[in-house]
């Protein structure tokens, strides 16, 4: 499995990818919506351009809104309201406050970053061959089986050993799970549901594959989270979705990995103190 830092970085990049189309996916259309067009409105002499309206409309439609006179009226109202509040804020010199200036600069950086990511992804498309190779790798890594298990997570090895002894004495995993530190499973008898071993951190996944249904680990399993006692409930053949079903998610994952690699290259070439 990837480190938690790598997963966080990929999640951050995926967020940039999700935002990028609003700024960079259709440059031709953005160019067509020129500020020179007929203004949407004028508020105290300040022109709200057609380009601003088109950008807001494209975002609304991307979220499922249907083009209609009602939508046009609503968007025009939003733009007017935003400009009224902007002017009122400037009258109070709020734009000169350090914290506001910082937020404005961070927003500018976010827009620049997401636009750059969008253009980078467009110029470095993920091929069908690359997506299929990644699909095949994931399927192979899954191993063809999935496991339904329970676990109890504790801080100290001695605690885990005590739980194993209590299991040997006939106590049930479901009741002992109330001792677990895992908030997601302790109230469900330690139930983790169906998953492939590769979906867990490596020591946990390896230990899971050594068990037979109904058995539990005879020694505590240590991970970065603490010590686990694991019990296997069932094993079944893994039903793998088709490549076509998973292709959009795989493409986005590869895009995020490509952007991550590019960012690391930029960092290596930069002077960072």
N, C-alpha and C positions, 0 to 999 in steps of 0.2 A: 504493500500500500504506500501511497505518497505520504509525506510528512504533513502534519496539520498546517504548517506554514505554506507549503506548496498548494494545498487545497484551498486555503484562504486566498492566496494570490490568484488562483484560477477562478475562484468565485468572484473576486473583484473585477477581473478582466471580463468575465461573462456579463457582469453588470454594465461595463462600458460597451460591450458588444450590443447589449439590449438597447442602450440609449443611442448608439451611433446612427442607426437609420434615420432618426428624427432630424439629424443634422447633415448626413452625408450620403444617404442611400440613393437619392435621386437628384444629383446636382443639376441636371438639365431642367427639371421642373422648378427647382429653386431659382435658377437663373431667369426662367420665364416670368416668375413673380417679381417683377422689378419694382423698387420703390417709386419709380416714375409713373406707375399706373395710378388710376383714380384712387384718392385716399378713402379709407374706410370711414374715417371720421376726423374731426379736428377738435381738440380739447384745449380751450384757452390759447389758441394759436399754435398748438403742437399737433403736427400731422401724425395720424396713425396710418401707416402705409398698408397697401394691399399685400406686400410681402409678409408683413407681420401676421396678417389675417391668414394667408395661405399656409404659413408655418404652423399656426395654431390649429387650423383645419386639418392639416395632414396628420397631426398627432391625434386629434379626436377620431379621425377615420381609422387610423391604425389600431385604435382601441375599440373599434366596432361601431362607431357612430355612423349614421346614414346621412348622406347629403340631403338637405331639405331647407326650406325657408326658415323653419324654426331653429335649426342648427345655426344657420347663418346669423340670425338675430341674436341667439345666445352668445355666439363667439364675439360678435361685435360688442355686445354688452360687457363681456369679460374684458376686452381690450380697453374699452372706455373706463371701466371701473379701475383697472390696473393703472392707467395713466392718471386718473384723478388722485389715487392714493400715492402714486409716485410724486406728483406735483406737491401734494400736501406734505409728504415726508421731506422733500427738498426745502420747503418753506421753513421747516423746523430744523434744517441743517442736519438731518439724520445721516445723510450721506457722508458727513465729515466725522462721524463717530468712528474711532479706531476699529471697534468690533464689526461695524457695518462695512467699513472699507475692506476688512479682512474677508468677510463673507462674500462680498462682491468679487474680490480677487480669486477666491476659491471657486466660485461659480464660473468665472471666466476660464480658469484652468480646467475645470471639469468639461466645459463645452469644447475647449481646444483638444483635450485628451480624447474625448469620445469621437470627435470629428476625425482626428488623426487615426484612431483605431478603425473607424469605419472605412476610411480610404485605404488603409493598409490591408484590411481584409479583402477589399474589392480587388486590389492589385496582387494579392497572393491567395487565389481561390483554392479551396480544398478539392482535389480531384476525386472522381468516383472510385478510382483505384485505391487511393489513400484511405478513403472512408471505408471501403470494403475490407482492406487489410486490417484496419483498426477493429472493425466488427469481428472479423475472424479471430483476432488476438483476444478480444474480450470473451468470446464464446469459449475459446480454448482454455482461458484462465479460469472460467467459471467451473469447469470440470465435469459438467453434465449432471451433477446432483445438487439438490438443495436440502437444507437441514432446518428442522424446527427444534429450537432449543430453549433452555432456561439458564439463567445464571444468577449468582449472587456476587456482588462486588464489595470488598472490604478494604480497609487501609493497610492492615497488618497481616503478615503471613500466618501468625499464630491464630488470628481470628478465623481465617479461611480453613486452617487445619481443624479447629474446633467444630466448624460447620460440617466438615467432611465426617468427623467422628459422630456427630449427631445424626447425619444421614445414615451412617452404618448402623446406628442404634434403632433405625426405623422411622425417624422423623421425616416429614414430607418437605420437599424442596419449596413447594408453594407457600407453606407457612413460614419457613425460615427466610424466605425472600424479603420479609419485612425488615430484616437486618441489613439489606443491601443499600449501598450508597448510590445506586443508579436510579434516579428519579423516574426515568422513563419506563422501567420494568418492575420496580419493587412492589407497586400496588397491583400488579397483574401476575403475581406469583413468580416473578422473574422471567416471564414469557418474553421472548425476543422475536417470535414469529418465524416465517420462512426466509432464509437467506443463504447465499453461497458463502463458502469459507473465505473467499477473497474479499467479501464485504466487511470483514472484521480485521482488526489489527492482527499482524502475522502470528504471534504466539497463540492468540485465541482461536484463529481459524485452523491452525495446525492441530491444536488439541481437540477441536471439535471433530475432525476427520478420524481421530483414533478411537472414538467412542462407538458403541453399538446402541441401538434404541433402548432406552430405559436405564442406561448406565450413566455414571457421572465421573468426573476426573478424581483420581485417587490422591493427587497432590495439587496444591494451589498452582494456578496459572498466573504468572506475573506479566503485566503489561504496564505501560506508562500511566494507566489510570489507577492501578492498585493490584489486588490479588483477587482472582476469580475462581469460583467453583462452578463448573459447567455441567449441565445435564442435557443429554440428547433425547429428544422425544420421538422424532420420526425422520426418515429419509425418503426422498422420492426423486424421480427423474425430473430434471430441469426442463421446463417448457420455454424454449428460447424464441423470442419474437423474431420476425423476419428482418432482413437487412433493410427493406423498404420502410418498415414501421419505425425502426430506430435511427435511420439515416439522419434526420434533422438534428437529433441530439448529438450524434457522433460528429457531425460536421461542426456544430457549435463548440464541442469539446476540442476538436483539432484546431479550430480557429483560435480558441483561448490559449491552447498550448503554443501555437505559432506566435501569437502576440506576446505571450510570456517570454519566449525565447528572444524575440526582438527587443523587448524591454531590457532583458539581461545584457544583450549586446550593447544597447545604448548606455547602460550603466558601466560596462567595462571600458567604453570609450570616453566616458565622462570623468571629470575631476570632482570627486565627492569626498569632502572632508568630514 
